[in-house]
Amino acid sequence: MAQVTVFDQDNNEAGSVSLAPEVFEVQARPEILNLVVRAYRAALRSGCHSTLNRARMKGGGNKPWRQKGTGRARSGSNISPVWTGGAVAFGPTPRDYGFKVNKKVRRLALRMALSSRLAAQRLTVLRDIVLPEARTKHFTAVQKALGLEKSLLVAPAEAHNLVLSARNVPGVTVLPPERLNAYEVLRHRRLVLLESVLEPVTARLAPRADDTDAANAE
């Protein structure tokens, strides 16, 4: 069981805490991390490119001219793809790029991501961050004291001043423990956990009976 030093917002040691080995000491498997990150990024794609096909265009009900006798090529619709301004044949339509990844595989990937940050000594546990008001300058002072640049900060949803103060700071992302995911952990150079979120994160990611089968299947 890993013992991690707990710091206060002034970067002074404020004690230590034990991290659950089943959550923070899991061997990383690149193929699982790659799968989960690809699924997360694919779900972010909007897929909003679209064209008008014949079913979505108005008009085209009447035959423009009779079949024979006019000297012109036969035509059955004025929205034919061969006409200028007509419909598009086989054009792109809105689609969903996402694909399913089992919840237990996503949990396993998150455990691996957390473990990789601990192993690389890029995980910091803070006692708390208390700001007098929601002002960016208050958070940047704490950020400078802790040396946090590109960091993911996991804080309880009730920390409104912290969330509002950090939302405009480049490179810093604040997430509640229930929204923590492997992609955000791996995207940021440093992971910062408030001590109050350790229990909900550990409870959420504690291995279950079917997690071993999922890891072996992958």
C-alpha positions, 0 to 999 in steps of 0.5 A, a space after each residue: 500500500 503506497 504512502 503519499 505525502 499530503 500537502 496544503 495549498 501553500 505546498 507545506 507537508 500536512 501529513 500522509 495518506 495510504 492509497 488503495 493498491 487495487 486502485 493505484 498500483 495496477 499494471 498498465 496495459 497499453 492496449 486497454 488504455 488505447 481502446 478507452 482513449 480512442 472510444 472517448 475521443 470518438 464520442 467527442 466527434 460531432 459527425 454533423 457533416 451532411 448533404 441533401 439527398 433526394 429524400 430530403 429535397 423538395 420537388 421532383 414530383 412531376 416529370 419535367 417534360 414528356 419522354 419523347 418528341 422534345 429532342 432533349 434527353 429524357 428526364 424524370 425529376 428536376 432534383 436528379 443528381 445529374 442536374 445542377 442544383 439537384 440532390 447529392 448521390 451517396 453524400 455524407 450524412 450525420 453519423 455517430 462515431 462512438 463505439 461501445 466499451 464495457 463499463 468494467 473495461 473503462 474502470 480498469 483503464 482508469 485504475 491503470 491511468 491513476 497507477 501510471 501517474 503514481 508510479 511516475 511521481 506525478 500524483 499530488 494529494 492536497 488537504 484542501 484548497 480554500 479560496 475566499 471568493 471566486 477570482 482567478 487571481 486567488 487560484 493562480 496564487 495557489 497554482 504558483 505555490 504548488 507549481 501546477 501547470 498542465 494539471 487535472 484537479 479532482 475536487 468535490 462538486 461543492 467546491 464552487 469557488 475553486 471550480 469558478 476560479 480555475 475554469 479560465 486558467 490555461 492547462 488546468 481542468 477541474 473535474 468532480 470524482 464522478 466525472 474522472 476518466 482515463 483520457 483526462 488523466 493521461 492528457 494532463 501532465 500532473 494529477 492533483 487529488 483533494 483528500 476528500 475525493 480519495 474515498 469516493 474515487 476508491 469506492 467507485 473503482 474498487 475491483 468487482 467480481 467480474 472485473 478479472 474476467 473483463 481484464 483477461 478477455 481484453 
